[in-house]
Each structure stands twice: as structure tokens, then as C-alpha cells.
Amino acid sequence: MNHRHLLPNEIDLLLDGEVGFGVAPLQAHVDACEDCQARLARSRKVVDVLEDLPHFAPTPRFADRIMAQVQIVEPWHVAALDTARRFVPRSAPMRTLMTATASAVALALTSGGVWLALHADVAFYSFNLAADRARSALMDTAASVIGTAFGQGGLDALRSSGLRGLALGAGVMVVAVGGAAFGFHALASSSRRSRE
């Protein structure tokens, strides 16, 4: 005979009415031990009270209301993978076409990057040449517009101040046009209010 008291899981086996070769020694111990008999009786009372409690069924929308309040944090890599999956076509021919296109773009970008790395002086020269031509085209256009609008005096001011003067003049013009538009809007609003 076992001289120790029953463990809680052993009492649970007896409460559940389990049968088997391991339950008979437990029942024999309870029959001989008053302390374990009292613990089993108390546990049986608790089980009986729990069984008598009314069973509640949640409303059909209970889980939805609870889950709406739960904040689910999705890791960044999962969100990125889900976003990438939306752009992958479902059909095999379209996936093949997309893979070929992406490979061609990647090859072109890699080739361009390698060429730029090996020929940085040519790229720098080409960039400076394009910037100079764009600047001269901008100055020629601005000169013709200013010459037409303001005459020779405006044209001389543009030539003496250069690109900075052009930018400053354009800024003053934008402020003047914006101020005029705001003034006309305020005038129209006050006129409309006075008519109402």
C-alpha cells in the first residue's frame, strides 16, 4: 500500500470516473486514508457546484467584438512579404514574363552601375555638359521673355545678376502674383458677404 497522500491529478482521475489498472490502487488508498477521503469529498462538492452552474452561450458576434479590441502586431517582414505577394501574378505565363522583365531591368541597372563605376570621368563630363546646356537654354529663354516684357533694361539686369537674379526675380513674381490672387479673393469674398 502506498503511504503518501494522493496528488491533485490523481484526485482528478477519481473525480472523472476513470477506469484502468492505475485507478484501483488510488481508490484503495482513498478507502484507507481519511485525509484523502476528505480531499476527494471537497473536490466532488466543487465539481457538483460547477456542474449546477448555468451554461452561458456567447452571442454570435462575441468573438468579433473581442477580436476588434485586440491589437495584432504584424512583423515588418510579414507585412512586406504580403505586399510583395499581391504584385506577383497568379498565372504561370505572367509570372515567367514578370521574372524575365525584372531580370532584364536588374541586368540593365547592374550594367549601367558597372559602366558608371569604370567610366566616372565620362559620366561626370556628360552631366556637366548637360547641366551647362540646360542652364544656357534656360538663360536664353529667360532673356527672350524678359527682353520682350521689360526691354533692354531688364535684359541688362538679368545678364549682370545671372541665375541667382533670375531665381530672385521669379520668387518676387510668385509672391506678387500670390498676393494679388489673395487680395482678389478677399475682395470677392467681402463683396459676396455684403450682397447677402
N, C-alpha and C positions, 0 to 999 in steps of 0.2 A: 504494500500500500504506500502511496505517495504521502510524505509528511509535510509537504508545502501546501500553501493555500492556492486556490485557482487564480489564474491570471485573467484580466478582463476579456481577452479574446476567447478564452476557454468558457467563461460565463456566457459570452455571446453565442457560442456553439450550442450550449444547452438551451438558451432562450429561443434560438431559431429552430429548435427541434431537429437538429442534425442527427443523422444516424451513421454508424460506421464503427470500425473496430476501436477507434480512439475515443469515442464518446462514452462507452460503457465504463472505463476506469474513472472518468470525470464524474459520472453520475454516482458511482460507488463512493467516491471521495465526498461528494455533497451529502450523501446519506449519512456518512460518519462524522462530518465536521459541522458543528453548529455555526461557526463564523461564516463559512461558505454558504450554508443554508440561508443565513440572514442576508448576505450579499445578493444571492440569487433571488430571494423574495423581494428585496428592494428594487432590483433591476427589473423583475417581472412587473412590479407595480408601475414603474416608469414606462415600460413598453405598453402596458394596458392603457395608461392615461394618454400616451401618444396615439394609440390606435383609436381612442374615442374622440380625438380632436376632429373637427370637421375638415374635410378636404377642400381646399380652395383651388379653383381653376383660374388662372390669369386670363385677362381679356385677350382677344385675338391680337390687338395692337400693342400689347405689353412689351414684347421683345423689341418692337420697332421704336417705342418711346425710350426705352432704356439705351438701346444702341445709338440713338440720336444724341444722347448726352455723353457718350463715351468718345474721348478723343483718341483716335488711332493715328499714331505717328508712323508714317511710312518712310523707311530709309531712303536717302537720296539716290542710291544706286538702283533700288527697285523702281522708283519713280522714273528715272532716266531710261531704264530698260523698257518699262511700259510705254513710255513716249516713243521710243525708237521702234517698238513693235507695231505701233499704229501706222508708221510710214512704210513698213515692209508689205509689199503686195501679197495677196493670198495665192494667186495662180503661179505655177512654176515658170511659165514663159516670161511673165512680167518680172519675177524675181531674178531670172537669168539676165534679162535686159537691164534691170537696175544694177546688178552686180557688174556687168560689163561697163555700163556708163560710169559708175563710181570708180572702177579700176582705171578707166581712161582718164578721168579727171585727176585722180591721185597720181597717175603716171605723168600727166602734163604738169601738175604743180611741182612734183619732185624734180622733173627735168628742168623746169624753169628756175627752181631754187638752186639746183646744182650749177646751172649756167650762170646765174647771178653771182654765186659764190666764186666761180672761176673767172668771171669777167666783170668784176665790180667796177673797174675803171670805165668800161664801156657803158655800163648801166648808169653810172654817175654822170658821165658826159651827156648821155642821151636825155637824162632827166633835166639837167641844167639847160640843155639846148631847148627842150620842150617848154620849160618854165620861162626862158628868155623870149621865145617866140610868143607864148601866151601873154606875157607882160607887154611886149611891144604891140600885139594886136589889141589888147585892152586899152593901152595908151592912145593908139591911133583912133580907135572907136570913140574914146572919151574926148579926144582932141576935136574930132569932127563934130560931135554933139555939142561940146562947149563952144567951139568956134561958131557953129550955127546959132546957138542960143544966146551967147554972151559976147560974141565978136572977138576981135583981136586981143582986147584986154584980158578976157577970161582965158584965152589960149596962152597968153604970156604967163599968167599966174599959174596955170597948170604946168607949163614947162619948167618954171622956176621951183615949184614945190614938189613936183614928181608924184609918186604913187601915194605918199602919205597925205599930200594935199588933196589928191583925188578922194582918198578914203574919208578925210575930214570933211570935204565938201559934200560927199554923199551922205555922211552922217547928219550934217546940218540940214540937208534937203529932206531926209527922212523925218527928222524932228519937226521941221516946218510943216511938212505935209500931214504928219500925225496931229500936230497942234491945230492945224486948220480943220481937219476932219473932226476932232473932238469939239472944237468950237461950233462947227456947223451942226453937229449932233445935239449939243446943249441948246443951241438956238432953236432947233426944230422941236425939241422936247418941251421947252418953255412955251413956244408958240402953240403947241398942241394942248398943253395944260390950260393955257389961257382961253382957248376956244371951248374947252369942256366945262 
